Amino acid sequence: MNDAVEPTREEIDAIAEPLVVEFGTSWCGHCARAQPLIAAALAAHPGLRHVKVEDGPGRRLGRSFRVKLWPTLVFLRQGVEVARLVRPADTTEIENALARIETAG
């Protein structure tokens, strides 16, 4: 995760194209284990927007999405949550969620 400026909820909600928002931290073991799965699933969707958000106490964006565990992947289309995965265990569940945001609407 990087420490770039966290987008606002309004900025996230305004993105019309399919979007995956990934909440986690750089020191989270669950996040580290999920990275190869997330990367493999996203590799088949090179044009898909993926925003990583460093989460934690005082981070408003994570709270606005009611994130409780890391990593949490929120799949959005036109600012609307279509799917959510918490601590994904395999690429299949990530692929299924990706298919939902690409065909939703």
Secondary structure as GFF3:
##gff-version 3
##sequence-region A 1 105
A	DSSP	alpha_helix	9	13	.	.	.	ID=ss1
A	DSSP	beta_strand	19	24	.	.	.	ID=ss2
A	DSSP	alpha_helix	29	43	.	.	.	ID=ss3
A	DSSP	beta_strand	49	54	.	.	.	ID=ss4
A	DSSP	alpha_helix	60	64	.	.	.	ID=ss5
A	DSSP	beta_strand	72	77	.	.	.	ID=ss6
A	DSSP	beta_strand	80	86	.	.	.	ID=ss7
A	DSSP	alpha_helix	91	103	.	.	.	ID=ss8
###
